[in-house]
Amino acid sequence: MQYKLAFIGAGNMAEAIARSAISSGTLKPEQIIAADPSSDRRDIFASVGIHVTQSSADAAAQAEQIMFAFKPQMMNDALATFASSLSPKQTVISIMAGISAEKIHNAIINLNPEAEGIKIVRVMPNTPIMVNRGMAGVSLGKNCSQGDDEFAYQLFNAATNKAVRVTEEQLHLITAISGSGPAYIFFIAEALQKTAQELGLPEHAHELVTQTILGSALLMDQSSDTPTELRRKVTSPKGTTEAAINKMDSLGLSDVIKQGTVACHDRSIELGNL
């Protein structure tokens, strides 16, 4: 094979993965090929020395590892354009949420029976990977043996510094906690920023919220204390923070977060069964 890795889909997530692979020395630009219908996206990849093509079939035929970097709902249409280029010697790395390795394998084989035996590794990254602060769960899937996920693990560990190996079933939980987790944080940030603006600090709202979340995350990362212990340390009895926490608790905020997370987990399972 001419290339080590082919990206089928060259969006923002794929770009972040490719850039981190190159900057970490995991791959050289000339070991990567990327396919995307958008000339703008191809130009971005080409600017760092990656070979680009409009043809997914051409890219898929020339690499050892094939990353499915497109949306789950696009899988069948996308595979129709390149499944015939796949072979049993290759490994698919799927970053599609909710779509099981079994389902991916069957979709490929239905279009190209000669690809029977192709390995499927699934990965669930999150968007902070775009600033090298992400998280990713890596799972062995169809036709895989121990170690077949090593390339994917090294690739995403370089992109996140926090890749973990999990079972495929656990990927639903990874999706619900870290995959979709950034959206939960952004949702909270929206509410805080809107409140700051309404209460009279429109010019400083964004900076206040951003730095508070960033600093709190770093503190939690670097501290041996649990989140509960850290919260208690900043919550003085009968003080302002306690007033806020008590109000949020009385409104059931913790349960709302739990219910939202469970809904995400259940939707991930549902997508896999469609």
Helices and strands as residue ranges (DSSP letters): E 3-8, H 12-23, G 29-31, E 32-35, H 39-46, E 51-53, H 56-61, E 63-68, G 72-74, H 75-82, G 83-85, E 91-94, H 101-111, G 113-115, E 119-125, G 127-131, E 136-140, H 150-160, E 163-165, H 171-174, I 175-179, H 181-198, H 205-222, H 227-234, H 240-250, H 253-273
